[in-house]
Amino acid sequence: MRLPVSEIYDRYFDKLSEKDLNKLSEMLTGRPANDHGDKDIVDNFGGIQMHIYDNPLYDQKSRYCVDVYHCCWKSFKKIYYVTYQDEAGEIQTQIVDETYKKIGTEISVEPDWIIEVWEGYRAGSDLFFGIQPLEY
């Protein structure tokens, strides 16, 4: 997609940090977002750039828009089947992730791999955000 920075922020605000928004702004202007030109006592508005996003001339083909890619992929995640005896004497099996630490009361701990679906976004050439596994 080609989106203006304001729409990227509107759509993905929950996945973007303030640092990411500043980087998006730098992609458009070529300078840091908090750089408002020369700082002097007299009002100097020469360094402030105005971007119009709701004008059809500036949509999709505009230099004020950024390429945004959304990608989904599958990868493997290591899990363990932990078999143990509960307080009632019943044999139970629990699925745990790879951060599981043995406590010594397990009957068996068997490794396995499952498929996990991930998603991620890229804006411009080097701003990556929202990279996470999906629940389904």
C-alpha angles and dihedrals in degrees: 000000000000109000136169115245092250092057092046089055092045093051100039105026091126091056098042129079126210087256089056091051091051090050090052090052091050090053089061102039103028091231137077117287093237093053105104099170129262116355112223138142094257117075104264114182096168094102096053115097121205119214121194113205104170096059114100089224089065098045128110096331095050126115085231091069126087128212110246122193127193117198133183125191142165125239138167125263123196116232135171131221105218116197117196142153116252128214092273092055094252120139110241132186121206130186114226134174128247093273090070114125119207114245097190101246096088120117091206141348114203122185123221139164126234131188115254125190118222135187135197143169134221124195117192115338102312114015109106121181143155093038105163145125116268124230115227 
